Structure formats: structure tokens, C-alpha cells
Amino acid sequence: MQKLSSFFLVVGLVMILFSCTKDTSSGGVGNESENESQVEEDGSNSTLAEKVFLGYNGRSTEGPSWTDERFLSLISASGTMCIRYPGGTQANSWDWKEGKLVDKADPKYLFRIKDLVAGLPETAQVVYVMNMVNTPERVGVEQALTNQSIEALHLKIDDALFALKEFDRLGRLPMAVELGNEFYFQNEHAAFYGQNPQLYIEHVKVICEEIHDVYPDMKIAVVTTKGGTKIRDAWNKVVYDALSNDDFLKKHVYAVVQHHYISNTTGNTALRITDGNTAEQALAEAFAYMESVKEDYENVPEGYKLWITEFGVTKYSKLEEEGMWPIGLSYAVMVLSWLEMGNKIDCYMLHHITNNPAVINTFSMCMGPAAIVYKEIIALMTECKSVSHSESYADGKVRQWVFSHEGSKKVLLINTSASVIKGFDISGEIKADSYRVTQYFAPNIIQSPVSEDNGIEKKSLVSESVIDIEPFGFCVIEECLVNQKSNL
């Protein structure tokens, strides 16, 4: 009888222990996989890929030079995680050995591999865009713009492998090779690949095999596009079908590429930013654009990453608006909206690092509005586990994102309005005695160009619970530790 009682006692204890464990897990305290499952089920957060790269296109044909020490200091300060070399369309006619466009006899600036490597921050990665089209004479392809033979392709692959070897010799082997740029258009830059995805896929297989024979771990990214037009959708259908059904491609291709721009066809095509009201409209267009491209994210075949290797705001190119603070916030909205979509994207590249004045002011050699907000987002993303879906506060004027790290959170707030938001409570997401607040804003909303030394203010303060958010203010909130208070 005593043995039987002992048995029931043990069983009872086990059941109690199991019950306690179950209650703790349902309360959100458990292992990492359980937490991630909860995040995905309730839809409040977006889990991220294991490693997310935020960087720039390295295009520098119009300067500054990658040998300019002031420019290199900016690159270092930007926090960039990766550089796309040599950039976009120019990659289809690039001579990496000379550091120039094939048909450019006497360029003002050279952009050589050795200059890129020498100027890169120590931890930054490289994405190399292979020239599959207009190669220089030394490669040995006659009539490069029309010769689509496999023999010509092999010569171009050899040239790409020599480029990778040069990177490797300098200690900076690229993390990926991107196979061409924007071949869905029918123009001189796309040549015989233009609107010919069948030929492209045929050549992709050959390239993958030869690159992986030498560099088996090299990531390969292939050309696809956002949808919405007959030409773009036709290209995607062929490429996506091949990626979904071809076992060879499943083994060798890592990611598909898309480019996204808020352009002169986005929203109100006649919109000009002349005051606070029109600035609000411009920022609303950025949110609306990102809402419209969610389908492009969803359409990427299962098992492949999506790389945004170009994104930007070209709607106001060469206009005063390009250098205004609200345009910098539009860049931020694009990145943040992708981050909250999910873990399918693990590489973003702003186009481009020499963009004057949105990214840099080439006169003062200081960061422009886009670079400032991008730098802060890169810092928030360091070792980040998940990003919340944005929430709206203050009658929809303030948008909030929560960045969850191991054991801590940081909050990003953007005031999307031209009015001051007074007494905003910042204690909702982070429970702390006090908070460290960093806020960027431009006192003159329509001043252009603005940069970190002219027209953009940065305020750092400690608050117990409430702050005032300036018009179009960009605020980073985190717990203030005791030793941080004395530094502010």
C-alpha cells in the first residue's frame, strides 16, 4: 500500500510540473522556436532572416572617387553592411579590370576593385554584378552585344571568375554574384537577353555550374522584377516557373532580385513639395507604394530569398525636393515596410551611395537625409530578432516600429505630420525608469538640400515617459542605463 501511495505521489508531482511548464510557455516564456511560432501566429511581429544586410549600390562613375578620404570616412560612418559592385545598369557594360564603362575612353573617375576593397569598412560584404552583355575586347567576344552563343558565354564566365579571383586575392571575396541587371527591358543594356527569359535561364544554368565548380558556397542571385506590367509579368512567369520546377536551379540559385522606386509615375504625378501639407502627401505616397508591392513579396517562389538590390525615390530627381528631409523619411518607410513583411528578404541596397543630395552632400561631404535615417535603421537592425508591424498613434500621425533584440527592445517613431506631437507617451513598449531618446528633424521642412551639418538637427535627451515629437521627427527610443544619463 505504501508503494502504491508513493507511485501516485510521484505521478501527481509530474502532472503538476507539466502543468506549470505549460502555463509558462503559453505566457510567452520559452525557447526561441516557441517564441518565433507565437510571433508568426499572432501576426504582431515579423521574424527576420538569420542575417540581414542593408547596404548601397557602389556606383561612383560621377564621383566622388573611392580614393577620396572624406568620402571613405562617410562610407565608414554610414554603417553599411554591403556594397553592390559596380552597381546597376552600368554592370552590363563594365570593365572591372579598368574600373570603367567599356565605351568610356577617358572617365573622370575610376571605380576599380582594388579601390573598392581598400575603401570598404572591415565587416562590409560585396555583391558582384556579372557583366553578361557588353564585355571589353580583352575578354575575346566578338560582337559582344549580339553574340549569344555558349562559346561567347564561356568567355564572359572566365572574365567573371577572374574578377572574383581579384577580389579573393585582395581578401574580400564577394558573398554573392548577381547575374546581370534588368534584362526584362528590351534595350541596348539588356541586348539579346531583353525580354528573352528562356535564353537567360539557359545561360544562368551554365554560369551557376562554372562558378560553383570554383566557389561552391557562392550565393547566386538572378534577375526578376516587380510585377504590374505585361513585360515584367511575362519575364517573371518564365523565371519563377523555372525556379519552382527545376531541381538544378533549386540547388544553385539563392535569391531573386527586384528593384523598387517611388518614381514620377507614383501617386499624384504633379505633386510638388511646397509646404507641410504637400510634404505629408509625399510621405503618404511612400506608405501607399509599399502597400501596393506586398504581392511582389508573396509571389517569390518558396525556398528562395528576395533581394532588393535597388530602391530609391526618383520622383523628384534633379528637383529641389530631392534634398528635403521628408524625402529621407520616404526612404525609411520603404525599408521599414519591407522589414515587417517577413524573413524572405535578407538584402537591401539603396541606390546609390554617391546620390547627391539625398544620400550625401558632395559639396560639404556630409550625410544627406536618406543616409541619416538609413544609418539609424542599420544600427537598429544589428542583432535584431524581429520587427513589429507598424502601429499608428496620435490620430494616425505617429507610426511606430518595435525592434526586438535578445533581452531588450528599441522603438522607432516617425511623425508623418507637419505638426508637433506634444506629450507623446513612450513607455508603452519598453518598461524602464527612464528612456534615452534620439530625435532627428528639419526645422525648415522644405529647406533643400539639408544634411547633417546644415538644416538637420539631432537632439538627444533622457525622458521618464513623455516627449514632444517635432514635425516629421524621426525618433529612436531605448532604455536609458544609469551610466548613459551622464553622457547626455
Secondary structure by P-SEA (a helix, b strand, c coil): caaaaaaaaaaaaaaaaaaaaaaaaaaccccaaaaaaaaaaaccbbbbccbbbbbbccccccccccccaaaaaaaaacccccccccccccccccccccccccccccccccccaaaaaaaccccbbbbbbbcccccccccccccccccccaaaaaaaaaaaaaaaaaaaaacccccbbbccccccccccccccccccaaaaaaaaaaaaaaaaaccccbbbbbbbbbcccaaaaaaaaaaaaaaaccaaaaacccbbbbbbbbcccccccccccccaaaaaaaaaaaaaaaaaaaaaaaaccccbbbbcccccccccccccccccaaaaaaaaaaaaaaaaccccccbbbcccccccccccccccccccaaaaaaaaaaaaaccccccccccccccccbbbbbbbcccbbbbbbbcccccccccccccccccccbbbbbbbbbcccccccccccccbbbbbbccccbbbbccbbbbbbccccaaaaaac
